[in-house]
Amino acid sequence: MPIPDKKAVPFEDKPVLLLNGQAHSDWQHYRIDSDFLKATDAWQLSLGLPDGVFPVDAVRGAPVKVKIRDTVILSGRVDSVTRDVYRRGVTLSLSGRDDAAILVDCAAPVFSARQLNLDEVIASIVRPLGITRIRIQASDMTRNDRIHIEPGERAWDALARAAAARGVWPWLDPDGTLVIGGPDYSSPPVADLILRRDGQGNNLISLSDMRNIQGCFSELILLAQSHASTTDNQKLKLKPVD
């Protein structure tokens, strides 16, 4: 999204990219993904350089952190660097992904077909690829199934299948910690989406609501399991779907 005018948005609300100890915040456009089901979150920022000098630290593979105010919202590395030169100036565009990218890009370091459980996948696949900060966020894991790992399989796919066998899911916290567990649906919402006609207190630029009758069913039943917990076992209530 484009950066609004400085008078409209306080400086501290803009994303700040920390690259080799230097903070870059005067961005023209930015995009930051955050998806629980995506293997790795992507980011992209474009920076105008009035003096025409490109930062020497903006190279592929450089570690970065993205912050808003004092909160780290993403830790990762630079994937690509694009330098555009125009008659009136130059522009630097950086894009990358969070620290889970290495699990997506690399194959599991397994050289023969093996049966592994989640603990063995973490020890023999995840840690050797450099992911050392790991937190298990689940209690009373009820399943300890082994999965079949083939040579050449993506490390993230092996981890996701091993986690699913125990009823959990992997994701990365903004600080780069690999979390294996499930979301806490009992916690209160962290924010409200606001879009008023008078513009007071808005945190949305646009909102779209689309409803389509194609492919609709008269009844929709969801079958699922709780994430690695034997507590709160109760029959789910059925609700009509509009």
Biotite code that builds the C-alpha atoms (Angstrom):
import biotite.structure as struc

atoms = struc.array([
    struc.Atom([0.000, 0.000, 0.000], chain_id="A", res_id=1, res_name="MET", atom_name="CA", element="C"),
    struc.Atom([1.201, 3.582, -0.545], chain_id="A", res_id=2, res_name="PRO", atom_name="CA", element="C"),
    struc.Atom([2.465, 5.583, 2.423], chain_id="A", res_id=3, res_name="ILE", atom_name="CA", element="C"),
    struc.Atom([0.015, 8.391, 3.295], chain_id="A", res_id=4, res_name="PRO", atom_name="CA", element="C"),
    struc.Atom([1.141, 11.964, 3.774], chain_id="A", res_id=5, res_name="ASP", atom_name="CA", element="C"),
    struc.Atom([3.240, 12.581, 6.888], chain_id="A", res_id=6, res_name="LYS", atom_name="CA", element="C"),
    struc.Atom([0.645, 15.030, 8.191], chain_id="A", res_id=7, res_name="LYS", atom_name="CA", element="C"),
    struc.Atom([-2.080, 12.369, 7.969], chain_id="A", res_id=8, res_name="ALA", atom_name="CA", element="C"),
    struc.Atom([-0.180, 9.457, 9.541], chain_id="A", res_id=9, res_name="VAL", atom_name="CA", element="C"),
    struc.Atom([2.120, 9.835, 12.553], chain_id="A", res_id=10, res_name="PRO", atom_name="CA", element="C"),
    struc.Atom([5.706, 8.866, 11.850], chain_id="A", res_id=11, res_name="PHE", atom_name="CA", element="C"),
    struc.Atom([5.702, 6.146, 14.503], chain_id="A", res_id=12, res_name="GLU", atom_name="CA", element="C"),
    struc.Atom([2.873, 4.275, 12.726], chain_id="A", res_id=13, res_name="ASP", atom_name="CA", element="C"),
    struc.Atom([4.946, 3.647, 9.605], chain_id="A", res_id=14, res_name="LYS", atom_name="CA", element="C"),
    struc.Atom([6.964, 0.459, 9.113], chain_id="A", res_id=15, res_name="PRO", atom_name="CA", element="C"),
    struc.Atom([10.663, 0.731, 9.902], chain_id="A", res_id=16, res_name="VAL", atom_name="CA", element="C"),
    struc.Atom([13.126, -1.673, 8.282], chain_id="A", res_id=17, res_name="LEU", atom_name="CA", element="C"),
    struc.Atom([16.202, -2.448, 10.380], chain_id="A", res_id=18, res_name="LEU", atom_name="CA", element="C"),
    struc.Atom([19.057, -3.419, 8.062], chain_id="A", res_id=19, res_name="LEU", atom_name="CA", element="C"),
    struc.Atom([22.558, -3.882, 9.482], chain_id="A", res_id=20, res_name="ASN", atom_name="CA", element="C"),
    struc.Atom([21.784, -1.556, 12.383], chain_id="A", res_id=21, res_name="GLY", atom_name="CA", element="C"),
    struc.Atom([20.380, 1.178, 10.141], chain_id="A", res_id=22, res_name="GLN", atom_name="CA", element="C"),
    struc.Atom([16.701, 2.186, 10.257], chain_id="A", res_id=23, res_name="ALA", atom_name="CA", element="C"),
    struc.Atom([14.945, 2.945, 6.958], chain_id="A", res_id=24, res_name="HIS", atom_name="CA", element="C"),
    struc.Atom([11.455, 4.420, 7.263], chain_id="A", res_id=25, res_name="SER", atom_name="CA", element="C"),
    struc.Atom([10.791, 6.887, 4.423], chain_id="A", res_id=26, res_name="ASP", atom_name="CA", element="C"),
    struc.Atom([9.017, 4.331, 2.228], chain_id="A", res_id=27, res_name="TRP", atom_name="CA", element="C"),
    struc.Atom([6.892, 5.141, -0.811], chain_id="A", res_id=28, res_name="GLN", atom_name="CA", element="C"),
    struc.Atom([5.027, 1.809, -0.877], chain_id="A", res_id=29, res_name="HIS", atom_name="CA", element="C"),
    struc.Atom([5.005, -1.273, 1.313], chain_id="A", res_id=30, res_name="TYR", atom_name="CA", element="C"),
    struc.Atom([3.298, -4.648, 1.579], chain_id="A", res_id=31, res_name="ARG", atom_name="CA", element="C"),
    struc.Atom([3.585, -7.087, 4.476], chain_id="A", res_id=32, res_name="ILE", atom_name="CA", element="C"),
    struc.Atom([1.822, -10.455, 4.537], chain_id="A", res_id=33, res_name="ASP", atom_name="CA", element="C"),
    struc.Atom([0.651, -12.184, 7.689], chain_id="A", res_id=34, res_name="SER", atom_name="CA", element="C"),
    struc.Atom([-1.192, -15.456, 7.171], chain_id="A", res_id=35, res_name="ASP", atom_name="CA", element="C"),
    struc.Atom([-1.488, -18.253, 9.719], chain_id="A", res_id=36, res_name="PHE", atom_name="CA", element="C"),
    struc.Atom([-1.784, -20.923, 7.019], chain_id="A", res_id=37, res_name="LEU", atom_name="CA", element="C"),
    struc.Atom([1.036, -19.674, 4.776], chain_id="A", res_id=38, res_name="LYS", atom_name="CA", element="C"),
    struc.Atom([4.400, -21.338, 5.174], chain_id="A", res_id=39, res_name="ALA", atom_name="CA", element="C"),
    struc.Atom([6.259, -18.020, 5.112], chain_id="A", res_id=40, res_name="THR", atom_name="CA", element="C"),
    struc.Atom([5.127, -14.393, 5.235], chain_id="A", res_id=41, res_name="ASP", atom_name="CA", element="C"),
    struc.Atom([6.415, -12.069, 2.509], chain_id="A", res_id=42, res_name="ALA", atom_name="CA", element="C"),
    struc.Atom([7.216, -8.360, 2.582], chain_id="A", res_id=43, res_name="TRP", atom_name="CA", element="C"),
    struc.Atom([8.034, -5.699, 0.005], chain_id="A", res_id=44, res_name="GLN", atom_name="CA", element="C"),
    struc.Atom([9.089, -2.055, 0.402], chain_id="A", res_id=45, res_name="LEU", atom_name="CA", element="C"),
    struc.Atom([10.018, 0.715, -2.044], chain_id="A", res_id=46, res_name="SER", atom_name="CA", element="C"),
    struc.Atom([12.238, 3.602, -0.975], chain_id="A", res_id=47, res_name="LEU", atom_name="CA", element="C"),
    struc.Atom([12.962, 6.839, -2.795], chain_id="A", res_id=48, res_name="GLY", atom_name="CA", element="C"),
    struc.Atom([16.566, 8.062, -2.610], chain_id="A", res_id=49, res_name="LEU", atom_name="CA", element="C"),
    struc.Atom([16.726, 11.816, -3.287], chain_id="A", res_id=50, res_name="PRO", atom_name="CA", element="C"),
    struc.Atom([20.536, 11.895, -3.004], chain_id="A", res_id=51, res_name="ASP", atom_name="CA", element="C"),
    struc.Atom([20.883, 9.057, -5.528], chain_id="A", res_id=52, res_name="GLY", atom_name="CA", element="C"),
    struc.Atom([23.036, 6.863, -3.261], chain_id="A", res_id=53, res_name="VAL", atom_name="CA", element="C"),
    struc.Atom([22.045, 3.219, -2.781], chain_id="A", res_id=54, res_name="PHE", atom_name="CA", element="C"),
    struc.Atom([22.672, 1.676, 0.672], chain_id="A", res_id=55, res_name="PRO", atom_name="CA", element="C"),
    struc.Atom([25.626, -0.703, 0.445], chain_id="A", res_id=56, res_name="VAL", atom_name="CA", element="C"),
    struc.Atom([24.017, -3.022, 3.018], chain_id="A", res_id=57, res_name="ASP", atom_name="CA", element="C"),
    struc.Atom([20.963, -3.713, 0.838], chain_id="A", res_id=58, res_name="ALA", atom_name="CA", element="C"),
    struc.Atom([22.103, -7.070, -0.531], chain_id="A", res_id=59, res_name="VAL", atom_name="CA", element="C"),
    struc.Atom([20.472, -10.443, -1.034], chain_id="A", res_id=60, res_name="ARG", atom_name="CA", element="C"),
    struc.Atom([20.407, -12.591, 2.078], chain_id="A", res_id=61, res_name="GLY", atom_name="CA", element="C"),
    struc.Atom([20.849, -9.717, 4.528], chain_id="A", res_id=62, res_name="ALA", atom_name="CA", element="C"),
    struc.Atom([18.930, -10.254, 7.808], chain_id="A", res_id=63, res_name="PRO", atom_name="CA", element="C"),
    struc.Atom([16.232, -7.680, 8.521], chain_id="A", res_id=64, res_name="VAL", atom_name="CA", element="C"),
    struc.Atom([13.579, -6.812, 11.070], chain_id="A", res_id=65, res_name="LYS", atom_name="CA", element="C"),
    struc.Atom([10.409, -4.849, 10.376], chain_id="A", res_id=66, res_name="VAL", atom_name="CA", element="C"),
    struc.Atom([9.004, -2.785, 13.233], chain_id="A", res_id=67, res_name="LYS", atom_name="CA", element="C"),
    struc.Atom([6.002, -0.551, 13.786], chain_id="A", res_id=68, res_name="ILE", atom_name="CA", element="C"),
    struc.Atom([6.624, 1.755, 16.716], chain_id="A", res_id=69, res_name="ARG", atom_name="CA", element="C"),
    struc.Atom([8.527, -0.453, 19.190], chain_id="A", res_id=70, res_name="ASP", atom_name="CA", element="C"),
    struc.Atom([6.952, -3.752, 18.122], chain_id="A", res_id=71, res_name="THR", atom_name="CA", element="C"),
    struc.Atom([8.742, -6.217, 15.845], chain_id="A", res_id=72, res_name="VAL", atom_name="CA", element="C"),
    struc.Atom([6.206, -7.534, 13.338], chain_id="A", res_id=73, res_name="ILE", atom_name="CA", element="C"),
    struc.Atom([8.520, -9.628, 11.136], chain_id="A", res_id=74, res_name="LEU", atom_name="CA", element="C"),
    struc.Atom([12.039, -11.087, 11.142], chain_id="A", res_id=75, res_name="SER", atom_name="CA", element="C"),
    struc.Atom([13.532, -12.426, 7.949], chain_id="A", res_id=76, res_name="GLY", atom_name="CA", element="C"),
    struc.Atom([15.958, -11.843, 5.106], chain_id="A", res_id=77, res_name="ARG", atom_name="CA", element="C"),
    struc.Atom([16.161, -9.917, 1.858], chain_id="A", res_id=78, res_name="VAL", atom_name="CA", element="C"),
    struc.Atom([15.304, -12.073, -1.158], chain_id="A", res_id=79, res_name="ASP", atom_name="CA", element="C"),
    struc.Atom([15.636, -9.581, -3.993], chain_id="A", res_id=80, res_name="SER", atom_name="CA", element="C"),
    struc.Atom([17.016, -6.081, -4.501], chain_id="A", res_id=81, res_name="VAL", atom_name="CA", element="C"),
    struc.Atom([15.811, -3.864, -7.365], chain_id="A", res_id=82, res_name="THR", atom_name="CA", element="C"),
    struc.Atom([17.481, -0.549, -8.211], chain_id="A", res_id=83, res_name="ARG", atom_name="CA", element="C"),
    struc.Atom([15.589, 1.747, -10.589], chain_id="A", res_id=84, res_name="ASP", atom_name="CA", element="C"),
    struc.Atom([17.202, 4.866, -12.036], chain_id="A", res_id=85, res_name="VAL", atom_name="CA", element="C"),
    struc.Atom([15.080, 7.667, -13.526], chain_id="A", res_id=86, res_name="TYR", atom_name="CA", element="C"),
    struc.Atom([15.771, 11.165, -14.770], chain_id="A", res_id=87, res_name="ARG", atom_name="CA", element="C"),
    struc.Atom([14.420, 12.663, -11.543], chain_id="A", res_id=88, res_name="ARG", atom_name="CA", element="C"),
    struc.Atom([15.902, 10.241, -9.049], chain_id="A", res_id=89, res_name="GLY", atom_name="CA", element="C"),
    struc.Atom([16.436, 6.641, -8.043], chain_id="A", res_id=90, res_name="VAL", atom_name="CA", element="C"),
    struc.Atom([14.282, 4.092, -6.234], chain_id="A", res_id=91, res_name="THR", atom_name="CA", element="C"),
    struc.Atom([15.289, 1.085, -4.161], chain_id="A", res_id=92, res_name="LEU", atom_name="CA", element="C"),
    struc.Atom([12.842, -1.826, -3.865], chain_id="A", res_id=93, res_name="SER", atom_name="CA", element="C"),
    struc.Atom([13.445, -4.646, -1.401], chain_id="A", res_id=94, res_name="LEU", atom_name="CA", element="C"),
    struc.Atom([11.436, -7.822, -0.977], chain_id="A", res_id=95, res_name="SER", atom_name="CA", element="C"),
    struc.Atom([11.854, -10.906, 1.136], chain_id="A", res_id=96, res_name="GLY", atom_name="CA", element="C"),
    struc.Atom([10.275, -13.408, 3.492], chain_id="A", res_id=97, res_name="ARG", atom_name="CA", element="C"),
    struc.Atom([10.409, -14.274, 7.154], chain_id="A", res_id=98, res_name="ASP", atom_name="CA", element="C"),
    struc.Atom([12.828, -16.773, 8.698], chain_id="A", res_id=99, res_name="ASP", atom_name="CA", element="C"),
    struc.Atom([10.672, -19.746, 7.690], chain_id="A", res_id=100, res_name="ALA", atom_name="CA", element="C"),
    struc.Atom([11.798, -19.239, 4.086], chain_id="A", res_id=101, res_name="ALA", atom_name="CA", element="C"),
    struc.Atom([14.741, -21.603, 4.556], chain_id="A", res_id=102, res_name="ILE", atom_name="CA", element="C"),
    struc.Atom([12.313, -24.419, 5.390], chain_id="A", res_id=103, res_name="LEU", atom_name="CA", element="C"),
    struc.Atom([10.434, -23.711, 2.153], chain_id="A", res_id=104, res_name="VAL", atom_name="CA", element="C"),
    struc.Atom([13.494, -23.367, -0.083], chain_id="A", res_id=105, res_name="ASP", atom_name="CA", element="C"),
    struc.Atom([15.487, -26.321, 1.270], chain_id="A", res_id=106, res_name="CYS", atom_name="CA", element="C"),
    struc.Atom([14.830, -30.021, 1.057], chain_id="A", res_id=107, res_name="ALA", atom_name="CA", element="C"),
    struc.Atom([14.776, -32.048, 4.242], chain_id="A", res_id=108, res_name="ALA", atom_name="CA", element="C"),
    struc.Atom([18.331, -33.270, 4.985], chain_id="A", res_id=109, res_name="PRO", atom_name="CA", element="C"),
    struc.Atom([17.184, -36.889, 4.823], chain_id="A", res_id=110, res_name="VAL", atom_name="CA", element="C"),
    struc.Atom([19.003, -39.118, 2.341], chain_id="A", res_id=111, res_name="PHE", atom_name="CA", element="C"),
    struc.Atom([16.922, -42.276, 2.688], chain_id="A", res_id=112, res_name="SER", atom_name="CA", element="C"),
    struc.Atom([13.231, -42.911, 3.270], chain_id="A", res_id=113, res_name="ALA", atom_name="CA", element="C"),
    struc.Atom([12.519, -42.867, 6.992], chain_id="A", res_id=114, res_name="ARG", atom_name="CA", element="C"),
    struc.Atom([9.652, -42.966, 9.461], chain_id="A", res_id=115, res_name="GLN", atom_name="CA", element="C"),
    struc.Atom([9.877, -39.950, 11.784], chain_id="A", res_id=116, res_name="LEU", atom_name="CA", element="C"),
    struc.Atom([7.695, -38.431, 14.477], chain_id="A", res_id=117, res_name="ASN", atom_name="CA", element="C"),
    struc.Atom([7.459, -34.721, 15.279], chain_id="A", res_id=118, res_name="LEU", atom_name="CA", element="C"),
    struc.Atom([10.345, -34.676, 17.772], chain_id="A", res_id=119, res_name="ASP", atom_name="CA", element="C"),
    struc.Atom([12.619, -36.450, 15.300], chain_id="A", res_id=120, res_name="GLU", atom_name="CA", element="C"),
    struc.Atom([11.616, -34.076, 12.492], chain_id="A", res_id=121, res_name="VAL", atom_name="CA", element="C"),
    struc.Atom([12.585, -31.094, 14.666], chain_id="A", res_id=122, res_name="ILE", atom_name="CA", element="C"),
    struc.Atom([15.918, -32.663, 15.630], chain_id="A", res_id=123, res_name="ALA", atom_name="CA", element="C"),
    struc.Atom([16.970, -33.996, 12.213], chain_id="A", res_id=124, res_name="SER", atom_name="CA", element="C"),
    struc.Atom([15.373, -31.497, 9.797], chain_id="A", res_id=125, res_name="ILE", atom_name="CA", element="C"),
    struc.Atom([14.463, -28.178, 11.418], chain_id="A", res_id=126, res_name="VAL", atom_name="CA", element="C"),
    struc.Atom([17.454, -27.532, 13.688], chain_id="A", res_id=127, res_name="ARG", atom_name="CA", element="C"),
    struc.Atom([20.120, -28.459, 11.075], chain_id="A", res_id=128, res_name="PRO", atom_name="CA", element="C"),
    struc.Atom([18.648, -25.765, 8.798], chain_id="A", res_id=129, res_name="LEU", atom_name="CA", element="C"),
    struc.Atom([19.296, -23.053, 11.383], chain_id="A", res_id=130, res_name="GLY", atom_name="CA", element="C"),
    struc.Atom([15.926, -22.778, 13.154], chain_id="A", res_id=131, res_name="ILE", atom_name="CA", element="C"),
    struc.Atom([17.012, -23.105, 16.786], chain_id="A", res_id=132, res_name="THR", atom_name="CA", element="C"),
    struc.Atom([14.387, -21.124, 18.697], chain_id="A", res_id=133, res_name="ARG", atom_name="CA", element="C"),
    struc.Atom([11.435, -23.505, 18.940], chain_id="A", res_id=134, res_name="ILE", atom_name="CA", element="C"),
    struc.Atom([8.449, -23.449, 21.291], chain_id="A", res_id=135, res_name="ARG", atom_name="CA", element="C"),
    struc.Atom([5.877, -26.222, 21.670], chain_id="A", res_id=136, res_name="ILE", atom_name="CA", element="C"),
    struc.Atom([2.582, -24.481, 22.418], chain_id="A", res_id=137, res_name="GLN", atom_name="CA", element="C"),
    struc.Atom([0.303, -27.426, 23.099], chain_id="A", res_id=138, res_name="ALA", atom_name="CA", element="C"),
    struc.Atom([-0.500, -29.655, 26.038], chain_id="A", res_id=139, res_name="SER", atom_name="CA", element="C"),
    struc.Atom([-1.686, -33.245, 26.286], chain_id="A", res_id=140, res_name="ASP", atom_name="CA", element="C"),
    struc.Atom([-0.724, -34.289, 22.778], chain_id="A", res_id=141, res_name="MET", atom_name="CA", element="C"),
    struc.Atom([-2.899, -37.300, 22.170], chain_id="A", res_id=142, res_name="THR", atom_name="CA", element="C"),
    struc.Atom([-1.239, -38.668, 19.023], chain_id="A", res_id=143, res_name="ARG", atom_name="CA", element="C"),
    struc.Atom([2.321, -39.693, 18.304], chain_id="A", res_id=144, res_name="ASN", atom_name="CA", element="C"),
    struc.Atom([2.070, -40.849, 14.715], chain_id="A", res_id=145, res_name="ASP", atom_name="CA", element="C"),
    struc.Atom([5.101, -41.296, 12.504], chain_id="A", res_id=146, res_name="ARG", atom_name="CA", element="C"),
    struc.Atom([5.166, -39.993, 8.956], chain_id="A", res_id=147, res_name="ILE", atom_name="CA", element="C"),
    struc.Atom([7.079, -41.217, 5.931], chain_id="A", res_id=148, res_name="HIS", atom_name="CA", element="C"),
    struc.Atom([9.796, -38.787, 4.789], chain_id="A", res_id=149, res_name="ILE", atom_name="CA", element="C"),
    struc.Atom([11.142, -39.113, 1.261], chain_id="A", res_id=150, res_name="GLU", atom_name="CA", element="C"),
    struc.Atom([14.519, -37.736, 0.120], chain_id="A", res_id=151, res_name="PRO", atom_name="CA", element="C"),
    struc.Atom([14.034, -34.390, -1.616], chain_id="A", res_id=152, res_name="GLY", atom_name="CA", element="C"),
    struc.Atom([10.844, -33.494, 0.256], chain_id="A", res_id=153, res_name="GLU", atom_name="CA", element="C"),
    struc.Atom([10.605, -29.860, 1.317], chain_id="A", res_id=154, res_name="ARG", atom_name="CA", element="C"),
    struc.Atom([11.539, -29.319, 4.939], chain_id="A", res_id=155, res_name="ALA", atom_name="CA", element="C"),
    struc.Atom([8.384, -27.284, 5.596], chain_id="A", res_id=156, res_name="TRP", atom_name="CA", element="C"),
    struc.Atom([6.147, -29.993, 4.114], chain_id="A", res_id=157, res_name="ASP", atom_name="CA", element="C"),
    struc.Atom([7.754, -32.623, 6.336], chain_id="A", res_id=158, res_name="ALA", atom_name="CA", element="C"),
    struc.Atom([7.332, -30.418, 9.411], chain_id="A", res_id=159, res_name="LEU", atom_name="CA", element="C"),
    struc.Atom([3.707, -29.575, 8.584], chain_id="A", res_id=160, res_name="ALA", atom_name="CA", element="C"),
    struc.Atom([2.776, -33.227, 8.067], chain_id="A", res_id=161, res_name="ARG", atom_name="CA", element="C"),
    struc.Atom([4.507, -34.301, 11.283], chain_id="A", res_id=162, res_name="ALA", atom_name="CA", element="C"),
    struc.Atom([2.730, -31.537, 13.206], chain_id="A", res_id=163, res_name="ALA", atom_name="CA", element="C"),
    struc.Atom([-0.643, -32.409, 11.660], chain_id="A", res_id=164, res_name="ALA", atom_name="CA", element="C"),
    struc.Atom([-0.172, -36.014, 12.782], chain_id="A", res_id=165, res_name="ALA", atom_name="CA", element="C"),
    struc.Atom([-0.265, -34.701, 16.351], chain_id="A", res_id=166, res_name="ARG", atom_name="CA", element="C"),
    struc.Atom([-3.095, -32.269, 15.734], chain_id="A", res_id=167, res_name="GLY", atom_name="CA", element="C"),
    struc.Atom([-0.982, -29.085, 15.752], chain_id="A", res_id=168, res_name="VAL", atom_name="CA", element="C"),
    struc.Atom([0.383, -26.601, 13.207], chain_id="A", res_id=169, res_name="TRP", atom_name="CA", element="C"),
    struc.Atom([3.717, -24.745, 12.795], chain_id="A", res_id=170, res_name="PRO", atom_name="CA", element="C"),
    struc.Atom([4.136, -20.998, 12.363], chain_id="A", res_id=171, res_name="TRP", atom_name="CA", element="C"),
    struc.Atom([6.715, -18.307, 13.107], chain_id="A", res_id=172, res_name="LEU", atom_name="CA", element="C"),
    struc.Atom([6.371, -15.559, 15.685], chain_id="A", res_id=173, res_name="ASP", atom_name="CA", element="C"),
    struc.Atom([7.502, -12.061, 14.624], chain_id="A", res_id=174, res_name="PRO", atom_name="CA", element="C"),
    struc.Atom([10.777, -12.513, 16.531], chain_id="A", res_id=175, res_name="ASP", atom_name="CA", element="C"),
    struc.Atom([11.644, -15.616, 14.468], chain_id="A", res_id=176, res_name="GLY", atom_name="CA", element="C"),
    struc.Atom([10.629, -18.271, 17.009], chain_id="A", res_id=177, res_name="THR", atom_name="CA", element="C"),
    struc.Atom([9.114, -21.393, 15.462], chain_id="A", res_id=178, res_name="LEU", atom_name="CA", element="C"),
    struc.Atom([5.901, -22.204, 17.323], chain_id="A", res_id=179, res_name="VAL", atom_name="CA", element="C"),
    struc.Atom([4.227, -25.593, 17.063], chain_id="A", res_id=180, res_name="ILE", atom_name="CA", element="C"),
    struc.Atom([0.760, -25.698, 18.530], chain_id="A", res_id=181, res_name="GLY", atom_name="CA", element="C"),
    struc.Atom([-2.643, -24.192, 17.941], chain_id="A", res_id=182, res_name="GLY", atom_name="CA", element="C"),
    struc.Atom([-4.237, -20.752, 18.223], chain_id="A", res_id=183, res_name="PRO", atom_name="CA", element="C"),
    struc.Atom([-5.913, -19.762, 21.469], chain_id="A", res_id=184, res_name="ASP", atom_name="CA", element="C"),
    struc.Atom([-9.490, -19.144, 20.382], chain_id="A", res_id=185, res_name="TYR", atom_name="CA", element="C"),
    struc.Atom([-10.503, -18.214, 23.927], chain_id="A", res_id=186, res_name="SER", atom_name="CA", element="C"),
    struc.Atom([-8.327, -15.082, 23.946], chain_id="A", res_id=187, res_name="SER", atom_name="CA", element="C"),
    struc.Atom([-10.026, -11.738, 23.227], chain_id="A", res_id=188, res_name="PRO", atom_name="CA", element="C"),
    struc.Atom([-9.600, -10.028, 19.822], chain_id="A", res_id=189, res_name="PRO", atom_name="CA", element="C"),
    struc.Atom([-6.374, -8.078, 19.495], chain_id="A", res_id=190, res_name="VAL", atom_name="CA", element="C"),
    struc.Atom([-7.843, -5.251, 17.382], chain_id="A", res_id=191, res_name="ALA", atom_name="CA", element="C"),
    struc.Atom([-10.988, -3.851, 15.779], chain_id="A", res_id=192, res_name="ASP", atom_name="CA", element="C"),
    struc.Atom([-11.319, -2.985, 12.094], chain_id="A", res_id=193, res_name="LEU", atom_name="CA", element="C"),
    struc.Atom([-12.774, 0.525, 11.761], chain_id="A", res_id=194, res_name="ILE", atom_name="CA", element="C"),
    struc.Atom([-14.090, 2.211, 8.605], chain_id="A", res_id=195, res_name="LEU", atom_name="CA", element="C"),
    struc.Atom([-16.364, 5.197, 9.277], chain_id="A", res_id=196, res_name="ARG", atom_name="CA", element="C"),
    struc.Atom([-17.786, 7.607, 6.724], chain_id="A", res_id=197, res_name="ARG", atom_name="CA", element="C"),
    struc.Atom([-16.466, 10.629, 8.621], chain_id="A", res_id=198, res_name="ASP", atom_name="CA", element="C"),
    struc.Atom([-12.975, 9.105, 8.708], chain_id="A", res_id=199, res_name="GLY", atom_name="CA", element="C"),
    struc.Atom([-12.569, 9.412, 12.470], chain_id="A", res_id=200, res_name="GLN", atom_name="CA", element="C"),
    struc.Atom([-10.393, 6.644, 13.914], chain_id="A", res_id=201, res_name="GLY", atom_name="CA", element="C"),
    struc.Atom([-10.274, 4.636, 10.686], chain_id="A", res_id=202, res_name="ASN", atom_name="CA", element="C"),
    struc.Atom([-7.670, 1.908, 10.288], chain_id="A", res_id=203, res_name="ASN", atom_name="CA", element="C"),
    struc.Atom([-9.037, 0.560, 6.981], chain_id="A", res_id=204, res_name="LEU", atom_name="CA", element="C"),
    struc.Atom([-8.592, 2.082, 3.539], chain_id="A", res_id=205, res_name="ILE", atom_name="CA", element="C"),
    struc.Atom([-11.302, 0.024, 1.847], chain_id="A", res_id=206, res_name="SER", atom_name="CA", element="C"),
    struc.Atom([-13.654, -2.855, 2.597], chain_id="A", res_id=207, res_name="LEU", atom_name="CA", element="C"),
    struc.Atom([-15.348, -5.249, 0.196], chain_id="A", res_id=208, res_name="SER", atom_name="CA", element="C"),
    struc.Atom([-18.209, -7.675, 0.910], chain_id="A", res_id=209, res_name="ASP", atom_name="CA", element="C"),
    struc.Atom([-19.157, -10.127, -1.843], chain_id="A", res_id=210, res_name="MET", atom_name="CA", element="C"),
    struc.Atom([-21.906, -12.753, -1.628], chain_id="A", res_id=211, res_name="ARG", atom_name="CA", element="C"),
    struc.Atom([-22.492, -15.354, -4.327], chain_id="A", res_id=212, res_name="ASN", atom_name="CA", element="C"),
    struc.Atom([-25.085, -18.113, -4.582], chain_id="A", res_id=213, res_name="ILE", atom_name="CA", element="C"),
    struc.Atom([-22.922, -20.331, -6.802], chain_id="A", res_id=214, res_name="GLN", atom_name="CA", element="C"),
    struc.Atom([-21.779, -23.487, -5.057], chain_id="A", res_id=215, res_name="GLY", atom_name="CA", element="C"),
    struc.Atom([-23.858, -22.811, -1.946], chain_id="A", res_id=216, res_name="CYS", atom_name="CA", element="C"),
    struc.Atom([-25.176, -25.735, 0.078], chain_id="A", res_id=217, res_name="PHE", atom_name="CA", element="C"),
    struc.Atom([-28.292, -25.977, 2.195], chain_id="A", res_id=218, res_name="SER", atom_name="CA", element="C"),
    struc.Atom([-26.256, -27.366, 5.089], chain_id="A", res_id=219, res_name="GLU", atom_name="CA", element="C"),
    struc.Atom([-22.548, -27.231, 5.866], chain_id="A", res_id=220, res_name="LEU", atom_name="CA", element="C"),
    struc.Atom([-21.046, -29.571, 8.478], chain_id="A", res_id=221, res_name="ILE", atom_name="CA", element="C"),
    struc.Atom([-17.431, -29.130, 9.584], chain_id="A", res_id=222, res_name="LEU", atom_name="CA", element="C"),
    struc.Atom([-15.542, -32.109, 10.975], chain_id="A", res_id=223, res_name="LEU", atom_name="CA", element="C"),
    struc.Atom([-12.311, -31.323, 12.821], chain_id="A", res_id=224, res_name="ALA", atom_name="CA", element="C"),
    struc.Atom([-10.205, -32.098, 15.849], chain_id="A", res_id=225, res_name="GLN", atom_name="CA", element="C"),
    struc.Atom([-8.977, -29.833, 18.604], chain_id="A", res_id=226, res_name="SER", atom_name="CA", element="C"),
    struc.Atom([-5.291, -28.994, 18.525], chain_id="A", res_id=227, res_name="HIS", atom_name="CA", element="C"),
    struc.Atom([-3.440, -31.457, 20.753], chain_id="A", res_id=228, res_name="ALA", atom_name="CA", element="C"),
    struc.Atom([-5.691, -31.210, 23.768], chain_id="A", res_id=229, res_name="SER", atom_name="CA", element="C"),
    struc.Atom([-7.945, -33.699, 25.495], chain_id="A", res_id=230, res_name="THR", atom_name="CA", element="C"),
    struc.Atom([-9.753, -31.012, 27.477], chain_id="A", res_id=231, res_name="THR", atom_name="CA", element="C"),
    struc.Atom([-12.936, -29.184, 26.597], chain_id="A", res_id=232, res_name="ASP", atom_name="CA", element="C"),
    struc.Atom([-14.326, -32.194, 24.757], chain_id="A", res_id=233, res_name="ASN", atom_name="CA", element="C"),
    struc.Atom([-17.876, -31.241, 23.944], chain_id="A", res_id=234, res_name="GLN", atom_name="CA", element="C"),
    struc.Atom([-20.215, -31.429, 21.019], chain_id="A", res_id=235, res_name="LYS", atom_name="CA", element="C"),
    struc.Atom([-19.981, -28.414, 18.762], chain_id="A", res_id=236, res_name="LEU", atom_name="CA", element="C"),
    struc.Atom([-23.097, -26.422, 18.093], chain_id="A", res_id=237, res_name="LYS", atom_name="CA", element="C"),
    struc.Atom([-24.367, -26.250, 14.520], chain_id="A", res_id=238, res_name="LEU", atom_name="CA", element="C"),
    struc.Atom([-25.119, -22.815, 13.119], chain_id="A", res_id=239, res_name="LYS", atom_name="CA", element="C"),
    struc.Atom([-26.891, -21.972, 9.864], chain_id="A", res_id=240, res_name="PRO", atom_name="CA", element="C"),
    struc.Atom([-24.649, -20.561, 7.147], chain_id="A", res_id=241, res_name="VAL", atom_name="CA", element="C"),
    struc.Atom([-25.893, -17.483, 5.315], chain_id="A", res_id=242, res_name="ASP", atom_name="CA", element="C"),
])
